[in-house]
């Protein structure tokens, strides 16, 4: 006999029922994180009931090529990748088939992340209770990936909450969440949609509407005591060397200096890792400029992605232009580079000399700047590398030996190249903040205030 258990009218109904199970989590340190698209209407009801902020965690299911609804894994933001080895084996999926599906889904993941977030940073999850919400669980691959992402972003407690799941769902997911909450676990269980009267697809417009409503509603957990004070926070376009480069300038009131970010290969000003670091720098009183070194038309050209001379010359032009930009004029300048962006930052430090007060590289390739450039860098430089990123660690050691100015190599334990392990990106941000605060001198006004 087919037992369906609870039958939800739609995702809104499911969200209200789920929220009733989560009342104990209401509080200023809670954030609800939805899995788009179907999880957003459910999570919106939960966030409203708990009066807490709503954010998203973009995940893409990796479907078996000839049976796309069957998940053989999932990918997510911050480079997270989860595979279901049992499904891969039983379905006979080859490495090439897996790679083809993953390439397609990564393109869609990037599109959705840009579409849903735009230039708004992700919520600061450090030290908070994060409730991960979807409209249901089947294999659990996407939920597992989401839990790993929020944990890596610093969540102190992860709660995975869904309206419906198979009876054995806790066996599959207890290792990735501190608490598992489900309205009903019916048996037999074939697909999430069979337990909804209306399981029509959630489109992008509905996702954007619900996220906008959540932002306008706010929530008692929306603010953090360490949020940056009011200052400059705006989009800008800088015209340099015949191209127009988009960026976002954020300068808290009374900023000690401004740090320009040089993104690495395949990245942009939307990079979640660099935005995470930038938010930390804002909270400790530093301004940031995140911008794209290449135009959208240039990004597919791998020659330009690795052309350090081109990237460095543009970064140098942007740094000079920043001195004439409202909100950043007169502030001491620092540079933060990741991957190939580290080489561009050192190129600019060599070009501008004392005008650049400090450089930080995270998982960077300073060696790509070349011995001639490295030999002209007098700027205090911090090279931050993950202990597990052994090849890049060796390249950083070699590059550091060629730098003329004071430099340090900071090795972050348990961190790989992308700093996706829990707490490692936070540590990199702290190291960067300490370095910039040490080397960016206070302005005259700040000295007069005793800061």
C-alpha positions as CSV (number, residue, x, y, z in Angstrom):
1,X,0.0,0.0,0.0
2,X,1.3,3.5,-0.9
3,X,1.4,5.6,2.3
4,X,1.9,9.3,1.5
5,X,2.0,10.8,5.0
6,X,1.6,14.5,5.2
7,X,0.4,16.1,2.0
8,X,1.4,19.8,1.6
9,X,-0.7,22.2,-0.4
10,X,2.4,23.9,-1.7
11,X,5.8,25.1,-0.6
12,X,4.3,28.0,1.4
13,X,2.2,25.6,3.3
14,X,5.2,23.4,3.9
15,X,7.2,26.3,5.1
16,X,4.6,27.3,7.7
17,X,4.4,23.7,9.0
18,X,8.2,23.5,9.2
19,X,8.5,26.8,10.9
20,X,6.3,25.5,13.8
21,X,9.0,22.9,14.4
22,X,11.8,25.5,14.5
23,X,10.4,28.0,17.0
24,X,13.1,27.2,19.5
25,X,15.7,28.6,17.1
26,X,14.4,32.2,17.0
27,X,17.0,34.6,18.2
28,X,19.4,37.3,17.1
29,X,22.2,34.9,16.1
30,X,20.1,32.8,13.7
31,X,20.1,32.9,9.9
32,X,18.0,30.9,7.6
33,X,19.8,29.8,4.4
34,X,17.7,28.5,1.5
35,X,18.6,26.2,-1.4
36,X,17.3,27.8,-4.6
37,X,15.0,27.6,-6.2
38,X,12.4,25.3,-4.6
39,X,13.8,25.8,-1.1
40,X,13.3,29.6,-1.1
41,X,9.5,29.7,-0.7
42,X,9.8,27.2,2.2
43,X,12.7,29.1,3.8
44,X,10.9,32.5,3.4
45,X,8.1,31.3,5.7
46,X,10.6,30.0,8.2
47,X,12.6,33.2,8.3
48,X,9.4,35.3,8.7
49,X,8.1,33.1,11.5
50,X,11.5,33.3,13.4
51,X,12.0,36.9,12.5
52,X,15.5,36.3,11.3
53,X,17.4,37.1,8.1
54,X,17.1,35.0,4.9
55,X,20.0,34.2,2.6
56,X,20.7,31.6,-0.1
57,X,23.3,28.9,-0.8
58,X,23.4,28.1,-4.5
59,X,23.7,24.4,-5.1
60,X,23.4,22.4,-8.4
61,X,22.5,18.7,-8.5
62,X,24.7,16.5,-10.7
63,X,22.1,14.3,-12.4
64,X,22.8,10.9,-13.9
65,X,23.1,11.7,-17.7
66,X,20.3,9.4,-18.8
67,X,18.2,9.9,-15.6
68,X,18.7,13.6,-14.6
69,X,16.3,13.5,-11.7
70,X,18.6,10.9,-10.0
71,X,21.5,12.8,-8.2
72,X,25.0,11.3,-8.5
73,X,26.3,14.3,-6.5
74,X,26.1,18.0,-6.2
75,X,28.3,21.2,-6.5
76,X,28.0,24.4,-4.7
77,X,29.4,27.8,-4.0
78,X,33.0,28.1,-2.6
79,X,34.0,25.1,-4.8
80,X,32.2,22.5,-2.7
81,X,31.7,19.2,-4.5
82,X,29.9,16.1,-3.2
83,X,29.7,12.8,-5.0
84,X,27.5,9.8,-4.4
85,X,29.9,6.9,-5.1
86,X,27.1,4.3,-4.8
87,X,24.9,6.0,-7.5
88,X,28.0,6.6,-9.7
89,X,28.9,2.9,-9.5
90,X,25.4,1.5,-10.0
91,X,24.6,3.9,-12.9
92,X,27.9,3.1,-14.6
93,X,28.8,6.8,-15.1
94,X,32.2,7.4,-16.6
95,X,34.7,10.1,-15.6
96,X,34.0,11.9,-18.9
97,X,30.3,11.8,-18.4
98,X,30.6,13.1,-14.9
99,X,33.0,15.9,-16.0
100,X,30.5,16.9,-18.8
101,X,27.6,17.2,-16.4
102,X,29.7,19.1,-13.9
103,X,30.9,21.6,-16.5
104,X,27.3,22.3,-17.5
105,X,26.1,22.7,-13.9
106,X,29.0,24.9,-12.9
107,X,28.0,27.4,-15.6
108,X,24.4,27.4,-14.4
109,X,25.6,27.7,-10.7
110,X,27.6,30.8,-11.6
111,X,24.7,32.3,-13.5
112,X,22.3,31.8,-10.6
113,X,24.6,33.1,-8.0
114,X,25.1,36.3,-10.0
115,X,21.4,36.5,-10.7
116,X,20.2,36.0,-7.1
117,X,22.9,38.0,-5.3
118,X,24.2,40.6,-7.7
119,X,26.7,42.6,-5.8
120,X,25.2,42.0,-2.3
121,X,27.5,40.0,-0.1
122,X,26.4,36.8,1.6
123,X,25.4,37.0,5.2
124,X,28.1,36.7,7.8
125,X,27.6,33.3,9.3
126,X,30.5,33.2,11.7
127,X,29.5,32.1,15.2
128,X,25.8,31.9,14.2
129,X,23.1,29.2,14.1
130,X,22.4,28.5,10.5
131,X,19.2,26.8,9.5
132,X,19.6,25.2,6.0
133,X,16.2,24.8,4.4
134,X,15.1,22.9,1.2
135,X,11.6,21.8,0.0
136,X,12.6,18.1,0.7
137,X,15.4,15.6,0.6
138,X,15.7,12.6,-1.8
139,X,19.3,11.5,-2.0
140,X,20.7,14.2,0.3
141,X,23.5,15.3,-2.0
142,X,22.5,18.9,-2.3
143,X,21.7,19.2,1.4
144,X,25.1,17.7,2.3
145,X,26.9,20.2,0.0
146,X,24.9,23.2,1.5
147,X,25.8,22.1,5.1
148,X,29.5,21.9,4.2
149,X,29.4,25.4,2.7
150,X,27.8,27.1,5.7
151,X,30.1,25.2,8.0
152,X,33.1,26.4,6.0
153,X,31.8,30.0,6.3
154,X,32.0,29.8,10.0
155,X,28.6,28.6,11.2
156,X,28.8,27.6,14.9
157,X,25.7,25.4,14.6
158,X,24.1,23.9,11.5
159,X,20.5,22.8,11.5
160,X,19.2,21.0,8.4
161,X,15.4,21.5,8.1
162,X,13.0,20.1,5.5
163,X,9.3,19.4,5.2
164,X,9.7,15.8,3.9
165,X,12.4,13.2,3.7
166,X,12.9,9.4,3.5
167,X,12.8,7.6,6.8
168,X,16.6,6.9,6.7
169,X,17.6,10.5,6.0
170,X,19.1,11.0,9.5
171,X,21.5,8.1,8.8
172,X,22.7,9.8,5.7
173,X,23.1,13.4,7.0
174,X,23.7,13.3,10.8
175,X,27.4,13.8,10.2
176,X,27.0,17.2,8.4
177,X,24.5,18.9,10.7
178,X,24.2,19.4,14.5
179,X,20.4,19.1,14.3
180,X,18.0,17.5,11.8
181,X,14.3,18.7,11.6
182,X,11.6,17.2,9.4
183,X,7.8,17.5,9.4
184,X,7.3,14.0,8.1
185,X,9.2,11.0,6.9
186,X,6.7,8.9,4.9
187,X,7.2,5.4,3.5
188,X,7.5,4.4,0.7
189,X,9.3,7.5,-0.7
190,X,9.9,7.9,-4.4
191,X,10.1,11.6,-5.0
192,X,9.7,14.9,-3.1
193,X,6.9,16.1,-5.4
194,X,4.5,13.3,-4.6
195,X,3.9,14.9,-1.2
196,X,2.9,18.3,-2.6
197,X,-0.5,19.1,-4.2
198,X,1.3,21.9,-6.1
199,X,4.9,21.2,-6.8
200,X,5.3,23.5,-9.8
201,X,8.7,24.9,-10.5
202,X,9.9,28.0,-8.6
203,X,11.2,30.5,-11.1
204,X,13.9,33.1,-10.8
205,X,11.4,36.0,-10.4
206,X,9.8,34.4,-7.4
207,X,13.2,33.8,-5.8
208,X,14.2,37.4,-6.4
209,X,10.9,38.7,-5.0
210,X,11.1,36.6,-1.8
211,X,14.7,37.6,-1.2
212,X,13.8,41.3,-1.7
213,X,10.9,41.0,0.7
214,X,13.1,39.4,3.3
215,X,15.6,42.2,3.0
216,X,13.0,44.9,3.4
217,X,11.5,43.1,6.3
218,X,14.8,42.8,8.0
219,X,14.8,40.7,11.2
220,X,16.0,41.0,14.7
221,X,19.0,38.9,13.7
222,X,19.8,41.1,10.7
223,X,22.4,43.3,12.4
224,X,25.6,42.3,14.0
225,X,27.5,44.2,16.7
226,X,30.5,44.2,14.4
227,X,28.8,45.4,11.3
228,X,30.7,48.3,9.6
229,X,29.5,51.8,10.5
230,X,27.9,54.0,7.9
231,X,30.2,55.2,5.2
232,X,30.6,54.7,1.5
233,X,29.1,51.7,-0.1
234,X,28.5,52.0,-3.8
235,X,29.0,50.6,-7.3
236,X,31.4,52.5,-9.5
237,X,32.9,52.2,-13.0
238,X,36.5,53.2,-13.6
239,X,37.8,54.0,-17.1
240,X,41.4,52.9,-17.5
241,X,43.5,52.1,-20.5
242,X,40.6,52.3,-22.8
243,X,38.3,49.9,-21.0
244,X,35.6,50.4,-18.3
245,X,36.1,48.2,-15.2
246,X,33.2,47.7,-12.8
247,X,33.7,47.5,-9.0
248,X,32.3,48.1,-5.6
249,X,33.8,50.6,-3.1
250,X,33.0,50.1,0.5
251,X,34.6,52.5,3.0
252,X,33.4,52.5,6.6
253,X,33.3,55.8,8.5
254,X,36.8,56.7,9.9
255,X,38.5,54.1,7.7
256,X,42.2,53.5,8.4
257,X,43.0,52.9,4.7
258,X,41.6,51.3,1.6
259,X,42.5,47.9,0.2
260,X,42.2,47.1,-3.5
261,X,41.5,43.5,-4.4
262,X,43.1,41.9,-7.4
263,X,41.1,38.7,-8.2
264,X,42.7,35.6,-9.6
265,X,42.2,33.6,-12.7
266,X,38.6,32.7,-13.4
267,X,37.3,34.9,-10.6
268,X,35.7,38.4,-10.4
269,X,34.5,41.0,-7.9
270,X,31.7,38.5,-7.1
271,X,34.2,36.0,-5.7
272,X,32.6,34.7,-2.4
273,X,36.0,34.2,-0.8
274,X,37.3,37.7,-1.5
275,X,34.0,39.2,-0.5
276,X,34.3,37.3,2.8
277,X,37.7,38.7,3.4
278,X,36.6,42.2,2.4
279,X,33.7,42.1,4.9
280,X,36.1,41.3,7.6
281,X,38.4,44.2,6.6
282,X,35.4,46.5,6.6
283,X,34.6,45.4,10.2
284,X,38.1,46.2,11.4
285,X,37.9,49.7,9.9
286,X,39.4,49.3,6.4
287,X,37.9,50.3,3.1
288,X,37.8,47.9,0.2
289,X,37.5,48.1,-3.6
290,X,36.5,44.9,-5.3
291,X,36.6,45.2,-9.1
292,X,37.2,43.2,-12.2
293,X,40.5,43.4,-13.9
294,X,39.0,42.1,-17.2
295,X,35.8,43.0,-19.0
296,X,33.2,40.4,-19.6
297,X,34.2,40.1,-23.2
298,X,37.9,39.5,-22.2
299,X,37.3,36.9,-19.4
300,X,37.1,33.9,-21.7
301,X,40.5,34.7,-23.2
302,X,42.9,32.6,-21.1
303,X,45.9,34.5,-22.5
304,X,44.6,37.7,-20.9
305,X,43.7,35.8,-17.7
306,X,47.4,35.0,-17.2
307,X,48.8,38.2,-18.7
308,X,50.4,39.6,-15.5
309,X,51.6,42.7,-17.4
310,X,48.1,43.5,-18.5
311,X,46.5,42.8,-15.2
312,X,49.2,44.7,-13.3
313,X,49.1,47.8,-15.5
314,X,45.3,48.0,-15.1
315,X,45.6,47.5,-11.3
316,X,48.1,50.3,-11.2
317,X,45.8,52.6,-13.2
318,X,42.9,51.8,-10.9
319,X,45.1,52.5,-7.8
320,X,46.0,55.9,-9.2
321,X,42.4,56.6,-10.1
322,X,41.3,55.7,-6.6
323,X,43.3,58.6,-5.2
324,X,40.9,60.9,-7.1
325,X,37.7,59.0,-6.1
326,X,35.3,60.4,-3.5
327,X,35.4,58.3,-0.3
328,X,38.9,57.0,-0.9
329,X,40.9,60.1,-1.5
330,X,43.8,60.5,1.0
331,X,43.5,57.1,2.5
332,X,46.7,54.9,2.7
333,X,46.6,52.2,0.0
334,X,46.9,48.4,0.4
335,X,46.6,45.6,-2.1
336,X,45.2,42.1,-1.7
337,X,45.8,39.5,-4.4
338,X,44.6,36.0,-4.9
339,X,45.9,33.5,-7.4
340,X,47.2,35.5,-10.5
341,X,46.0,38.6,-8.8
342,X,48.9,38.3,-6.3
343,X,51.3,38.8,-9.2
344,X,49.4,41.8,-10.4
345,X,49.5,43.3,-6.9
346,X,53.2,42.9,-6.7
347,X,53.5,44.4,-10.2
348,X,51.6,47.5,-9.0
349,X,53.7,47.7,-5.8
350,X,56.8,47.8,-7.9
351,X,55.4,50.5,-10.1
352,X,54.0,52.7,-7.4
353,X,56.6,52.2,-4.8
354,X,55.9,53.9,-1.4
355,X,52.4,54.8,-2.5
356,X,51.5,51.1,-1.8
357,X,51.8,50.6,2.0
358,X,51.2,46.9,2.2
359,X,50.5,43.8,0.1
360,X,48.7,40.5,1.1
361,X,48.6,37.4,-1.1
362,X,46.1,34.6,-0.4
363,X,46.8,31.4,-2.1
364,X,48.6,33.5,-4.6
365,X,51.1,33.0,-7.4
366,X,53.6,35.8,-6.7
367,X,56.1,33.9,-8.8
368,X,54.2,34.8,-11.9
369,X,55.3,38.4,-11.5
370,X,58.8,37.3,-12.5
371,X,62.2,37.9,-10.9
372,X,62.6,41.5,-12.3
373,X,59.3,42.7,-10.8
374,X,59.9,40.8,-7.5
375,X,63.3,42.4,-7.2
376,X,61.8,45.9,-7.3
377,X,59.2,45.3,-4.5
378,X,60.0,47.2,-1.3
379,X,56.5,47.0,0.0
380,X,55.8,45.0,3.2
381,X,54.3,41.8,1.8
382,X,52.5,39.0,3.6
383,X,52.1,35.6,1.7
384,X,49.3,33.5,3.1
385,X,49.2,29.9,1.9
386,X,47.4,26.8,3.0
387,X,49.5,24.0,4.5
388,X,47.9,21.5,2.2
389,X,48.7,23.6,-0.9
390,X,52.2,22.2,-1.1
391,X,53.0,23.1,-4.7
392,X,51.9,26.8,-4.3
393,X,53.6,26.9,-0.9
394,X,57.0,26.0,-2.5
395,X,56.4,28.7,-5.2
396,X,55.7,31.3,-2.5
397,X,58.9,30.4,-0.7
398,X,60.8,30.9,-3.9
399,X,59.1,34.2,-4.7
400,X,59.6,35.6,-1.2
401,X,63.4,35.0,-1.5
402,X,63.4,37.6,-4.4
403,X,61.4,40.3,-2.6
404,X,63.5,43.3,-1.4
405,X,61.2,44.6,1.3
406,X,60.1,43.1,4.5
407,X,58.0,40.0,4.0
408,X,56.4,37.2,5.9
409,X,55.1,33.8,4.9
410,X,52.0,32.7,6.9
411,X,51.0,29.0,6.5
412,X,47.4,28.3,7.6
413,X,47.1,24.7,9.0
414,X,44.6,22.3,7.4
415,X,43.9,24.7,4.5
416,X,44.0,23.8,0.9
417,X,44.4,26.1,-2.1
418,X,40.8,27.5,-1.9
419,X,40.7,27.8,1.9
420,X,37.4,25.9,2.0
421,X,38.1,24.0,5.2
422,X,36.1,25.2,8.2
423,X,37.7,28.3,9.8
424,X,40.6,28.5,7.4
425,X,39.3,31.5,5.3
426,X,38.5,33.3,8.6
427,X,42.1,32.8,9.6
428,X,43.4,34.1,6.3
429,X,41.1,37.2,6.7
430,X,42.4,37.8,10.2
431,X,46.0,37.6,9.1
432,X,45.3,40.1,6.3
433,X,43.6,42.5,8.6
434,X,46.4,42.4,11.1
435,X,49.0,43.0,8.4
436,X,47.1,46.0,6.9
437,X,46.4,47.6,10.3
438,X,50.1,47.2,11.1
439,X,51.3,48.8,7.9
440,X,48.6,51.4,6.9
441,X,49.3,54.4,9.1
442,X,46.4,56.4,10.6
443,X,45.5,59.6,8.8
444,X,46.2,63.0,10.5
445,X,42.6,63.2,11.6
446,X,42.7,59.8,13.2
447,X,45.9,60.7,15.1
448,X,44.2,63.8,16.4
449,X,41.3,61.7,17.6
450,X,43.8,59.4,19.4
451,X,43.0,56.4,17.1
